[in-house]
Amino acid sequence: MKHEVTERVADLRTQIEQHHYRYYVLDDPLIPDHAYDHLFQALLALEAQYPELVAADSPTQRVGAQPLAAFAQVVHTIPMLSLENVFDTSGFAAFDQRVRERLGVSEPVCYVAEPKLDGLAVSLRYEQGQLVQAATRGDGRRGEDVTLNVRTIPSVPLRLLGSGWPEQLEVRGEVFMPRAGFEQLNERQRTLGDKTFANPRNAAAGSLRQLDPGVAAQRPLDWLCYGFVTDTRLAETYFAVLQLLLSWGLPISPWLTQLSDATACQMYVEQMRARRDQLAYDIDGVVFKVDRLVDQQRLGFVARAPRWAIAHKFPAQEEITLVEAVSFQVGRTGALTPVAQLQPVTVAGVQVSHATLHNMDEIARKDVRVGDTVVVRRAGDVIPEVVRVLPQQRPADTVPVVLPVACPVCGAAVLRVPDEAVARCSGGLSCAAQRKQAIRHFASRKALDIRGLGNKLIDQLVAQDLVRDPADLFSLSLETLAGLERMGAKSAASLLVSLAQAKQTTLGRFLFALGIPGTGETMAQQLADQFGTLEAVQQLRLSDLIPLKLSQAGKLHQVWVAAALPPEQPVAELVPPAELSWCLPVHVRLLAEQFCTVGDLLAVPPAEWVNEPTCQVAGMGDNLAAKLVTFFQQARNQTVIMRLRQAGLVWPAPVRSKQAHPVSGCTFVLTGTLTQSRHVYRELLQAYGAKVASAVSAQTDYVVAGEVAGSKLMKARQLAVPVLDEAALLRLLDESAAS
Ligand code: 9MJ
């Protein structure tokens, strides 16, 4: 019996470790979360029953140690190195030159590239495959023993998987906190009234240096491995060793790439720079390492850095400057956004003189005042934002920011919806700011793409009251246009041509162009795909979009019965009961669609309250559904839509053959440089009923790879997902269309 239990425990541990690896290291789970939880609970139960079977490397033993009084010191047998930095192509070229001179070669050297994580370097020692010690870098020679905290990081294996690992293995890597986890952690800290962290790096450092591993376990830490110290040579190249480490359960960067020369390295820098903001975590550059390990050995070290590696640093994304004033911008839906006017400063290579403060709640939370010194952050094309105030540098005469009572553009009252962070101008389309924004949006590239209708022109058209809503654009005459400032007869004529061209559109673009609050490009396209016609979308009822679950309806029923409401009271006037936190005004509206009065509502048994939902839109929350339905119910919007159709806006009828197409329902991932923009391929594939995903997983049916495809191609090969080039993709679509 005991023998059977021991075997069962061992079997559960192996299964759990495998699934853990698929989930945390490969990002590609095989089983749903609840199935994993089930295995975990089974192991916990057995270990509770047979405590003598509990082992330190059991997946149940990540947390549980008592807090420490202090960290022990660890002397690194081989010092932990840092990296030399370069900041531009010429810096890298000089490095490459030095490498080749030292190696005495004239041909190009192969490098391996990976993003440079902005976290804390750690060294992990495995003996006989068991994690025995984890230490911080410290000063490179001595660090702190953070084993108990590192054990709580889910992507750190407590014992190595597979076989072939050396008995003594030391691996090195970076512990970091993904941005989303950092935001959540700060949110939690704020709610608890605890100290928040300035950035993910500080949060990771603070978490790793927690004396209580129970606290560290609550922190969303992750890590990636990029180094190793062994007695024996595991493979010929750094790249091959890292693949081995991955097979033993140690996570490596999905962007790890072998590059054949310095030119390829520079292309990699540009690619990562462009991708920087899409990654889930902060990086501050890329790292290049000479791939061949014998070459690394020959190159050796200088002081505290290897001669075979270099960090190509990106420009900093955060700078410090002064808030000179705060003004308010009015957006398309009337939202007032506070904007800080800054003393100009260069951030990540671009001059910044304005930064968003998001809304009044954010201003209060960050306690930003005019006259403050602040940290501004600019990431890619995103609008720069004020991250935080430096309170020590606050002068005595700072001025708090107050929300204006009247719209700075049209003077209408500014209203704040309770429970919403935004304040809005109540002027609607009579507010020139809202009109301008609505028309800009309508004409924008992803909407109707009206070429030649720039912002200056829109400002004039609105200011002179020539255009009050998007439909007015289509009745502009050549004379009117030619009479405007900086418009000749020629540009006026060409704008009319653009307007005529823009009338041929797609339903997805049209829905997006309408500017339905909360409905972006993807949602608009999804609505078009799912419902096929404008009429179908216009006629949607809340109950078509949100199925109110019977259990929810039952709870509402109980609460309202208990409240003994008068039967003649209209359902639309009921207030969501405070004790049901999920219940929002939208749920009341949902019921009001079907029941007029409280009497009608309570007369029906709960099981019959709600029709089976006819449709649900993936990714559409209750509030968005409510905004969509409200939009189409408003008379003003109905009129604009009618006038646009009268002006001749048309789109192709829905393709009904979608279901029949063999790629319909397949998931594609596009990677590498394609000859046409990804946008074009995405629309094409979607038109055939296929989905386009951003990450490769076991659910991916095809990967379409262009030039310089990187980690996604690698992952596709790992998972044996079919890879197509562009020609093969077009053949697949054509052949199947013909058959
Ligand atoms: C980071 N921070 O991502 C190294 N690093 O290699 C990578 N750091 C490194 N490699 C040798 N990817 C010393 C430090």
Boltz pocket constraint, residues with backbone or C-beta under 6 A from the ligand:
constraints:
  - pocket:
      binder: B
      contacts: [[A, 81], [A, 82], [A, 83], [A, 114], [A, 115], [A, 116], [A, 117], [A, 118], [A, 119], [A, 174], [A, 226], [A, 227], [A, 287], [A, 309]]
      max_distance: 6.0
